[in-house]
Amino acid sequence: MSGYIYFRILGYVVTITLQVGNWIVMTQPISQDVMADSKVRGFVDMRSRFLTHWTVFVQIFYALTGLSCDVLTLLNSKRNYEPPRFLKGFRDTFFAAIVWPSTLLVFTFFWTLYVLDRKLIYPPFLDKILAPASNHIMHTAIVPSALWELYFQPRSVPKSHKKNLIHMILYYALYLSVFIYTYVEKGKWVYPIFQKIYGTIYFYIVLVFVSVLCLLYYYLQWPLTSKAWASLEKQKTKRKIR
C-alpha cells in the first residue's frame, strides 16, 4: 500500500470540506433588499446552470469517490485489498475526462475575462451576494485540488484516449445543451460575454476556442503525470538505497 494514500485522503477531505462549506454559505437566505435587484434574482435563478457550479459538484463527487476507494483500501490493508476494478476505472476516467479539463477551463476562462473586464463574466452586482473568499474557492481553489490529485494518484498514460475523449465530449455536449436551452427558455445567455457577442462571428469563435482549450487541457495532464510519477519513483529508489 502506497504512503501517498494519506496525502490523497487529506486532499479529498479538504476539497469536500472547502467546497461543501462554501456552498452552504452561498445558499444562505438573501435579504429582501438585495433580492429586490432583478439581476440578483436572475443569477440566483440560473445558479445551477453555471459551468463553475458544475465543476464544483464534479470535484465534490470525485473526492467522495476517491475517498471511498482509499478508505476501503485502508480498512482492508492486512488482506492486500484492492478496490473493485470498475470503481477504480470509473475514478480514473472521471478525473481524466471531466475533473481535470473542466477545472482548468473554468480557472483560465474565468480569470482571463475577469482581468480583462469583469463585467463579461462576474458583474459587480454579484459582490452583494458573493464574498471574495467564495469566489476564490470556486474559481481558484479548484486548481490545487486537481493538481494534488494528479501528483498523488498513481496513473499511467492510456494506450488509447478514445474512451476518455468520448466521456469528455458527452459531458460538454450535455452542458452545451443546458447552455442553449437556458437561452431558449429565458431569452438570455448564462454568461454576460455571450450576451454581448451573440449575433457576431465572435460568438462562434469563442465556442470553438473553448472546445479547443478542453482538448488541450485533456492532453496536458499526461506529460505532467508522467513527469510527476517519474520523479516520485526516483525518490522511492533513493529511500530503498538508504
C-alpha positions as a Markdown table, in Angstrom:
| # | Residue | x | y | z |
|---|---|---|---|---|
| 1 | Met | 0.0 | 0.0 | 0.0 |
| 2 | Ser | 1.5 | 3.3 | -1.1 |
| 3 | Gly | 2.1 | 6.0 | 1.5 |
| 4 | Tyr | 0.6 | 8.5 | -0.9 |
| 5 | Ile | -2.8 | 7.3 | 0.2 |
| 6 | Tyr | -2.7 | 9.5 | 3.2 |
| 7 | Phe | -1.9 | 12.6 | 1.1 |
| 8 | Arg | -4.9 | 11.7 | -1.2 |
| 9 | Ile | -7.2 | 11.3 | 1.7 |
| 10 | Leu | -6.1 | 14.7 | 3.1 |
| 11 | Gly | -6.8 | 16.3 | -0.3 |
| 12 | Tyr | -10.2 | 14.7 | -0.5 |
| 13 | Val | -11.2 | 15.8 | 2.9 |
| 14 | Val | -10.0 | 19.4 | 2.3 |
| 15 | Thr | -11.8 | 19.6 | -1.0 |
| 16 | Ile | -15.1 | 18.3 | 0.4 |
| 17 | Thr | -14.9 | 20.5 | 3.5 |
| 18 | Leu | -14.0 | 23.6 | 1.5 |
| 19 | Gln | -16.5 | 23.2 | -1.4 |
| 20 | Val | -19.4 | 21.9 | 0.6 |
| 21 | Gly | -18.9 | 24.6 | 3.3 |
| 22 | Asn | -18.7 | 27.3 | 0.7 |
| 23 | Trp | -21.9 | 26.0 | -0.9 |
| 24 | Ile | -23.7 | 26.1 | 2.4 |
| 25 | Val | -22.6 | 29.7 | 2.9 |
| 26 | Met | -23.6 | 30.7 | -0.6 |
| 27 | Thr | -27.1 | 29.2 | -0.3 |
| 28 | Gln | -28.0 | 31.0 | 2.9 |
| 29 | Pro | -31.1 | 33.2 | 2.6 |
| 30 | Ile | -30.5 | 36.5 | 0.9 |
| 31 | Ser | -32.1 | 39.7 | 2.3 |
| 32 | Gln | -35.2 | 41.1 | 0.7 |
| 33 | Asp | -33.4 | 44.4 | -0.1 |
| 34 | Val | -30.7 | 42.5 | -2.1 |
| 35 | Met | -33.2 | 40.3 | -3.8 |
| 36 | Ala | -35.1 | 43.4 | -4.9 |
| 37 | Asp | -32.4 | 43.7 | -7.6 |
| 38 | Ser | -33.6 | 41.9 | -10.7 |
| 39 | Lys | -30.1 | 41.0 | -11.7 |
| 40 | Val | -29.5 | 39.2 | -8.4 |
| 41 | Arg | -32.8 | 37.3 | -8.8 |
| 42 | Gly | -31.7 | 36.3 | -12.3 |
| 43 | Phe | -28.4 | 35.0 | -11.0 |
| 44 | Val | -30.0 | 33.0 | -8.2 |
| 45 | Asp | -32.5 | 31.5 | -10.6 |
| 46 | Met | -29.7 | 30.3 | -13.0 |
| 47 | Arg | -27.1 | 29.4 | -10.4 |
| 48 | Ser | -27.2 | 25.7 | -11.2 |
| 49 | Arg | -26.5 | 26.4 | -14.9 |
| 50 | Phe | -23.1 | 27.9 | -14.5 |
| 51 | Leu | -20.2 | 25.7 | -15.5 |
| 52 | Thr | -18.4 | 26.8 | -12.4 |
| 53 | His | -21.0 | 25.2 | -10.2 |
| 54 | Trp | -21.0 | 22.0 | -12.3 |
| 55 | Thr | -17.2 | 21.8 | -11.8 |
| 56 | Val | -17.6 | 22.3 | -8.0 |
| 57 | Phe | -20.0 | 19.4 | -7.8 |
| 58 | Val | -17.8 | 17.3 | -10.1 |
| 59 | Gln | -14.9 | 17.9 | -7.7 |
| 60 | Ile | -17.0 | 17.0 | -4.6 |
| 61 | Phe | -18.3 | 13.9 | -6.3 |
| 62 | Tyr | -14.8 | 12.8 | -7.4 |
| 63 | Ala | -13.4 | 13.5 | -3.9 |
| 64 | Leu | -16.1 | 11.3 | -2.4 |
| 65 | Thr | -15.3 | 8.5 | -4.9 |
| 66 | Gly | -11.6 | 8.7 | -4.3 |
| 67 | Leu | -12.1 | 8.8 | -0.6 |
| 68 | Ser | -14.3 | 5.7 | -0.7 |
| 69 | Cys | -11.6 | 3.8 | -2.7 |
| 70 | Asp | -8.8 | 4.8 | -0.2 |
| 71 | Val | -10.8 | 4.2 | 2.9 |
| 72 | Leu | -11.8 | 0.7 | 1.7 |
| 73 | Thr | -8.1 | 0.1 | 1.0 |
| 74 | Leu | -7.0 | 1.2 | 4.5 |
| 75 | Leu | -9.7 | -0.8 | 6.2 |
| 76 | Asn | -8.6 | -3.9 | 4.4 |
| 77 | Ser | -4.9 | -3.3 | 4.3 |
| 78 | Lys | -4.0 | -6.5 | 6.0 |
| 79 | Arg | -5.5 | -8.5 | 3.2 |
| 80 | Asn | -3.7 | -6.7 | 0.4 |
| 81 | Tyr | -7.1 | -5.4 | -0.7 |
| 82 | Glu | -7.7 | -3.6 | -3.9 |
| 83 | Pro | -10.9 | -1.6 | -4.6 |
| 84 | Pro | -13.2 | -3.1 | -7.2 |
| 85 | Arg | -11.8 | -2.7 | -10.7 |
| 86 | Phe | -14.9 | -0.9 | -12.0 |
| 87 | Leu | -14.7 | 1.6 | -9.2 |
| 88 | Lys | -11.0 | 2.4 | -9.9 |
| 89 | Gly | -11.7 | 2.5 | -13.6 |
| 90 | Phe | -14.6 | 4.9 | -13.0 |
| 91 | Arg | -12.4 | 7.1 | -10.8 |
| 92 | Asp | -9.6 | 7.3 | -13.2 |
| 93 | Thr | -11.8 | 8.0 | -16.2 |
| 94 | Phe | -13.9 | 10.6 | -14.3 |
| 95 | Phe | -10.7 | 12.5 | -13.3 |
| 96 | Ala | -9.0 | 12.4 | -16.7 |
| 97 | Ala | -12.1 | 13.1 | -18.9 |
| 98 | Ile | -14.1 | 15.5 | -16.7 |
| 99 | Val | -12.4 | 16.8 | -13.5 |
| 100 | Trp | -9.1 | 17.9 | -14.9 |
| 101 | Pro | -10.2 | 19.5 | -18.2 |
| 102 | Ser | -13.2 | 21.3 | -16.6 |
| 103 | Thr | -11.1 | 22.6 | -13.7 |
| 104 | Leu | -8.5 | 24.2 | -15.9 |
| 105 | Leu | -11.1 | 25.5 | -18.3 |
| 106 | Val | -13.1 | 27.2 | -15.5 |
| 107 | Phe | -10.0 | 28.7 | -13.9 |
| 108 | Thr | -8.5 | 30.1 | -17.1 |
| 109 | Phe | -11.7 | 31.3 | -18.8 |
| 110 | Phe | -13.0 | 33.0 | -15.6 |
| 111 | Trp | -9.8 | 34.8 | -14.5 |
| 112 | Thr | -8.8 | 35.8 | -18.1 |
| 113 | Leu | -12.1 | 37.5 | -18.6 |
| 114 | Tyr | -12.2 | 38.9 | -15.0 |
| 115 | Val | -8.8 | 40.6 | -15.6 |
| 116 | Leu | -9.8 | 42.0 | -19.0 |
| 117 | Asp | -13.3 | 43.1 | -18.0 |
| 118 | Arg | -15.1 | 41.6 | -15.0 |
| 119 | Lys | -18.5 | 42.7 | -16.4 |
| 120 | Leu | -18.1 | 40.0 | -19.1 |
| 121 | Ile | -18.1 | 37.1 | -16.5 |
| 122 | Tyr | -18.6 | 38.4 | -12.9 |
| 123 | Pro | -20.7 | 41.6 | -12.9 |
| 124 | Pro | -20.3 | 44.0 | -9.9 |
| 125 | Phe | -23.8 | 43.2 | -8.6 |
| 126 | Leu | -22.5 | 39.8 | -7.6 |
| 127 | Asp | -20.5 | 41.4 | -4.8 |
| 128 | Lys | -23.8 | 41.9 | -3.0 |
| 129 | Ile | -24.2 | 38.1 | -2.5 |
| 130 | Leu | -20.8 | 36.5 | -3.1 |
| 131 | Ala | -17.8 | 37.2 | -0.8 |
| 132 | Pro | -14.3 | 37.4 | -2.4 |
| 133 | Ala | -13.4 | 34.2 | -0.5 |
| 134 | Ser | -16.3 | 32.3 | -2.0 |
| 135 | Asn | -15.3 | 33.5 | -5.5 |
| 136 | His | -11.7 | 32.2 | -4.9 |
| 137 | Ile | -12.9 | 28.9 | -3.5 |
| 138 | Met | -15.0 | 28.3 | -6.6 |
| 139 | His | -12.5 | 29.6 | -9.2 |
| 140 | Thr | -9.1 | 29.3 | -7.7 |
| 141 | Ala | -9.0 | 26.5 | -5.1 |
| 142 | Ile | -10.2 | 24.0 | -7.6 |
| 143 | Val | -6.8 | 24.0 | -9.3 |
| 144 | Pro | -4.7 | 23.0 | -6.3 |
| 145 | Ser | -7.3 | 20.2 | -5.6 |
| 146 | Ala | -6.8 | 18.8 | -9.2 |
| 147 | Leu | -3.0 | 19.2 | -9.1 |
| 148 | Trp | -2.9 | 17.5 | -5.7 |
| 149 | Glu | -4.7 | 14.5 | -7.1 |
| 150 | Leu | -2.6 | 14.4 | -10.2 |
| 151 | Tyr | 0.6 | 14.3 | -8.2 |
| 152 | Phe | -0.5 | 11.8 | -5.6 |
| 153 | Gln | -2.7 | 9.4 | -7.6 |
| 154 | Pro | -0.6 | 6.8 | -9.5 |
| 155 | Arg | -1.6 | 6.8 | -13.1 |
| 156 | Ser | -0.1 | 5.9 | -16.5 |
| 157 | Val | -0.8 | 7.3 | -19.9 |
| 158 | Pro | -3.5 | 5.2 | -21.5 |
| 159 | Lys | -2.7 | 3.4 | -24.7 |
| 160 | Ser | -5.9 | 4.8 | -26.3 |
| 161 | His | -7.6 | 8.1 | -25.4 |
| 162 | Lys | -10.8 | 7.2 | -27.1 |
| 163 | Lys | -12.8 | 6.3 | -24.0 |
| 164 | Asn | -11.8 | 9.4 | -22.1 |
| 165 | Leu | -12.4 | 11.7 | -25.1 |
| 166 | Ile | -15.9 | 10.2 | -25.6 |
| 167 | His | -16.8 | 10.8 | -21.9 |
| 168 | Met | -15.4 | 14.4 | -22.2 |
| 169 | Ile | -17.4 | 15.1 | -25.3 |
| 170 | Leu | -20.6 | 13.7 | -23.8 |
| 171 | Tyr | -20.1 | 15.8 | -20.7 |
| 172 | Tyr | -19.6 | 19.1 | -22.6 |
| 173 | Ala | -22.4 | 18.2 | -25.0 |
| 174 | Leu | -24.7 | 17.9 | -22.0 |
| 175 | Tyr | -23.6 | 21.3 | -20.7 |
| 176 | Leu | -23.9 | 22.9 | -24.1 |
| 177 | Ser | -27.5 | 21.6 | -24.3 |
| 178 | Val | -28.3 | 23.2 | -20.9 |
| 179 | Phe | -26.4 | 26.4 | -22.0 |
| 180 | Ile | -28.5 | 26.7 | -25.2 |
| 181 | Tyr | -31.8 | 25.7 | -23.5 |
| 182 | Thr | -31.3 | 28.5 | -21.0 |
| 183 | Tyr | -31.2 | 31.0 | -23.8 |
| 184 | Val | -34.3 | 29.4 | -25.5 |
| 185 | Glu | -36.2 | 29.4 | -22.1 |
| 186 | Lys | -35.2 | 32.7 | -20.7 |
| 187 | Gly | -34.0 | 34.7 | -23.7 |
| 188 | Lys | -30.6 | 35.4 | -22.3 |
| 189 | Trp | -27.2 | 33.7 | -22.0 |
| 190 | Val | -25.8 | 32.3 | -18.8 |
| 191 | Tyr | -22.7 | 34.5 | -19.1 |
| 192 | Pro | -22.7 | 38.2 | -20.0 |
| 193 | Ile | -19.9 | 37.8 | -22.6 |
| 194 | Phe | -22.2 | 35.7 | -24.8 |
| 195 | Gln | -25.0 | 38.3 | -24.4 |
| 196 | Lys | -22.6 | 40.8 | -25.7 |
| 197 | Ile | -21.1 | 38.9 | -28.7 |
| 198 | Tyr | -24.2 | 36.9 | -29.7 |
| 199 | Gly | -25.1 | 37.6 | -33.3 |
| 200 | Thr | -21.5 | 38.2 | -34.3 |
| 201 | Ile | -18.8 | 35.8 | -35.6 |
| 202 | Tyr | -17.1 | 36.1 | -32.2 |
| 203 | Phe | -19.8 | 34.1 | -30.6 |
| 204 | Tyr | -18.8 | 31.0 | -32.6 |
| 205 | Ile | -15.1 | 31.8 | -32.3 |
| 206 | Val | -15.3 | 31.7 | -28.5 |
| 207 | Leu | -17.3 | 28.4 | -28.5 |
| 208 | Val | -14.7 | 26.8 | -30.8 |
| 209 | Phe | -11.8 | 28.3 | -28.8 |
| 210 | Val | -13.3 | 26.8 | -25.6 |
| 211 | Ser | -13.6 | 23.4 | -27.2 |
| 212 | Val | -10.0 | 23.5 | -28.3 |
| 213 | Leu | -9.0 | 24.5 | -24.8 |
| 214 | Cys | -10.8 | 21.5 | -23.4 |
| 215 | Leu | -8.9 | 19.2 | -25.7 |
| 216 | Leu | -5.5 | 20.9 | -25.0 |
| 217 | Tyr | -6.1 | 20.6 | -21.2 |
| 218 | Tyr | -7.0 | 17.0 | -21.5 |
| 219 | Tyr | -3.7 | 16.1 | -23.2 |
| 220 | Leu | -1.7 | 18.4 | -20.9 |
| 221 | Gln | -2.3 | 16.1 | -17.9 |
| 222 | Trp | -0.4 | 13.2 | -19.4 |
| 223 | Pro | 3.1 | 14.7 | -19.6 |
| 224 | Leu | 2.6 | 16.3 | -16.2 |
| 225 | Thr | 1.5 | 12.9 | -14.8 |
| 226 | Ser | 4.5 | 11.1 | -16.4 |
| 227 | Lys | 6.9 | 13.6 | -15.1 |
| 228 | Ala | 5.4 | 13.6 | -11.6 |
| 229 | Trp | 5.5 | 9.9 | -11.2 |
| 230 | Ala | 8.9 | 9.5 | -12.7 |
| 231 | Ser | 10.2 | 11.9 | -10.0 |
| 232 | Leu | 8.4 | 10.0 | -7.3 |
| 233 | Glu | 9.8 | 6.7 | -8.4 |
| 234 | Lys | 13.3 | 8.2 | -8.2 |
| 235 | Gln | 12.6 | 9.3 | -4.6 |
| 236 | Lys | 11.4 | 5.7 | -3.8 |
| 237 | Thr | 14.6 | 4.3 | -5.2 |
| 238 | Lys | 16.8 | 6.7 | -3.2 |
| 239 | Arg | 14.9 | 5.7 | 0.0 |
| 240 | Lys | 15.5 | 2.0 | -0.7 |
| 241 | Ile | 19.2 | 2.6 | -1.2 |
| 242 | Arg | 19.4 | 4.5 | 2.1 |
